């Protein structure tokens, strides 16, 4: 009858809308969703893993796991004391400094003090073998006007007088510390400006989401043309920086360059007695060929 025919058509439409779990979790769908949903609050690379197991909070422009949804405290404690526990600290901001070693040390000495412990000039840290930690102050203002604690890593020497330094800061402190670094090195000229990329990327993301919706019901064999439209996981800017702002500055007089590498360099912390074993098994040394 006519009613049964209409009912069959209606059921067919409903079935086409409700995809199976395998279809919903296809890579093309997940990545498009990843890009689309992190516009206001940046997601870490491990976001989906944490979102399934933690209560998420929005802090400092990021979406972070705050507390576990199940009682896993004993498991975490056991991992810390007997095995290995991994923490994602990628929300910490990385500021990169490049330039002549003596010029870097000369100005950096103004924002720290040997009275508080080691400085950027500590021999073991300057060689690049160890990470250092210290408190930063406004230039020539110690012991007043403390900016906050940071950690730093020097890239090992390569025979040149030019060095590379990474300073890791909490996102709540980044703007103040970045402003002070630009002031002491007199970096006012932007080396690179990221203006057009966010606009075009957001438009591309919209198209990618549309492509995903169109390709959703097709099988993998049928969407070979659509493979080119698979969106790439992209993070523009970070939780502490507007994507329209510059992310690199250079000083005309000394050639010192400051770059904001937040969310470009990921950071993980391993805790526990088996941490070294995990790293040894995970990381494989590359074979360096000398010509």
N, C-alpha and C positions, 0 to 999 in steps of 0.2 A: 504494500500500500504506500500512499504518498507520505504518511507519517513515519513509517518504518524507514523509507528512503532518506527522509530528512534527518532522522535519528542516526542513521549510519554515517551520513556526511558529517554530522556534528561530532560523532565519536572519532571519526578519522582526523578532524581538525584538532581535537583535544590530544590525540596520540602524537600528532606531529609537534605540538607545543611542548609536551613533557618528554624530554630526552632522558635516556638512561644515564646512569652515573658515569659510565666510561666516556660517553659523548660529552657530558658537561665538563669533565676534567681533562679533556684533550689539551695539549700544550698551547695550541693557538688561542683557546678560550682563556686559560689561566694567565697568560702573559698580557693579553689585552686588558683583562680585569686588573692585573697588577699595575699597569700603566695608568689606567683610568681612575682608580680609586685613591691614588697617593698624591693627588694634586695639592691638597691642603696640608696633609701631614705625611711626611716622607716615610716610606716603609724601608726597613733594613732587608738585607738579602735573606735573612732567616725569618722574615715576618710570618709567612704562612705556617711554618712549623710552630712558632710561638703562639699564634692566634688560636690554634687548635687546643693548646694546653695551658694558656695563661689568661688572666684578666688583663686586657690591654688598656693602657692609659695614653693620653695625648700630652706630651711634655716637650718643651723646647723645640716645637715644630716637627717632632717625630712621633711615631706610633710605637710604643715600647711595651714589652711584657712586664707587668708589675708583680703579680703573685700567681702561683700555680692554681689551676682549677681543682686539682686533686691533691691529696696529701702525699706529696713526693719529697717531703723534707728529709726523711730518713734516707731515701735513695740518693739525694744530692749530697748529704753528709757522708754517706758511704763512699760515693765517688770521689769526694774531696780528700778523704783520709786514706783510701785504699786503691783507688783507680785513677780516673781522670775526669774532670768536669770542665766543660767548655762554656765560656760566656761571650756573647757578642757585644763588643764595645765600639761598634762602627759608628755610633752616634757621636762619639768624641770627634772633635774637629781637628784637622791636620793643616798646619800652616807651614809652607815650605819656603826656605830662604836659600838663595844661591848667590855666590859672589866670592871675592877674595877672603881668605881665612882671617887675615889680620884686620880687615875692614869690618867683618862680621863680629869678631871678638871685641873690637874697640867699642862699638856701639852697644852690644849686648851687655857689656860690663856695667852700663849705666842703669839697667833695669833689674839687676840682682846684686846680692852682696855675699862676700865670703863669710860674713858673720853668721849667716843662716845655714851654712854647710857648703856643699860643692857649688861650683858655678859652671857656665858653659865651657870654661877653659880647663876643667878637670882632665888630666892626662888620659885616664882610662876611658872617659867618654869621648874625648876629642879624637881618639884613634878610631872610634867607631865600634869598639868591642862591646861596650856596655851602654845601656840606656840610663839616663840621669833624670833626676827629679829635683825641682826647686820652686821657690816662690818668686813671682815677678812683682815688681813695684813700678810706679810711674818713674820716668827718667829722672835720676838724681834726687829722688824723694825718700829713699830709705832712711829710717824705718817707718815712715808714714806712707799713706796712699798705696797699700798693697792691692795688686790686681787679682792675684789668686795663684794656686798651685798649677804647675804644668809638668809634663815629662817631655824629654827631648832625645833624639837619636841623630848622631852625625853619620853621614855616609862615609865609609872608610876611604882613606886617602888613595889617590891613583897617581901620585907623582906630581900633580898640578897644584898650583896655589889656590885654584878655585875649589870651593867646598860646597856641600849641600847639607842643609840642616832641616830636620822635621821637628816641629814643636806641636805636641798634642795638648789640646785644651778642652775643657768642658764647654758645651754649647752655650751655657749661660754666661760664660766669660769671654767668648770669642770676639765679640764686637769691640769690647774695651781693649783687649790685648792686641787685636789687629790694628786698631787705631793708633796705639802707642808704638807698635813696630813701624808702621808707615811714617810716623812722626820722627823717630830717631834716625831712620835711614833716609828720610826726605823722599819717600816714594809717593809722588803725587800723580805721575803720568801713567794712565792705564796702558798696560802692554797689550792686552787683549780685551775686547768688549763682547759680551754675549748678549746680543739684543734680538736678532732675528730668529735665532734657533728655537727659543721656547714657543714663539707664535706659530711657526711652521710645524713644529712637532705636535702641538696641541691639535692642529687641524688634521695632521696625519693620524693621530690617535683616534679622532672621531671617525675617520674613514676606515681605520683598521677595525674598530668595533662594528661598523656596518658590514664590513667584509666577513667578520666572524659570524654575524647573524645570518648572512646569506649562505655561508659555507657550512653552517651548523649541521644540516641534515644530510650533507653529502659524505660519501665514504672517502677514505684516503686515496683510493685508486682513481676516483673521479675528480679530485681537486688538485691535480698536478699544476694547473695554472695558478691556483690560489696559494701554492706554497711560497711564491715570491712575496705574497702579501702578509706572511706571518710576521707579526710585530716583534720587534726586539725589545727586551727588557731595558728601559731607559730611565735614568734618574737625572733630572735637570736641577741644578742648584742643590740646595740642601735645606734642612729645617731652619738654619740661621741666616740664610742669604736669599734675597729676592733674585729670581733668574735673570732679571733685567740689569742687575748690577755687574760691574767688572769683577773678575776673579783673579786678576794678575796685575801687578804694578812694578815699575822699575824706576830706579833713581838715575838721573842723567849724569850726576857728578861721579858717583862711585860704581855704577853699573850693577848695584845690588838689586836683585829681583825677589819680590814676595808674591807667592801664589797661594790661593786658597784651594787646598786639595781635599776638602771635606767630601765624604762619600765617594771619592775616587780611590782612596786607599782604605781597604777594610781592615779591621782590627779585632782579633780574638784573643781571649785570655784563657790559658790552660792552667788548671789548678789540680794538684794531686801528684803522688809519687810516680805515676806512670806517664806523666806528661812528656818527658823526654823520649820515652819508648814510642809513644803515639806519633810524635814529630818525626822520629827516625824512620818509622814505617811508612809515614805519609809522604814526606818530602824526599825526593830523589835528586842527587846532585847531577847537574847538567855537565855534559862533556864539552869542555872548552877547547876549541881548535885554534891554535896559533899559527898564523901564516908566516 
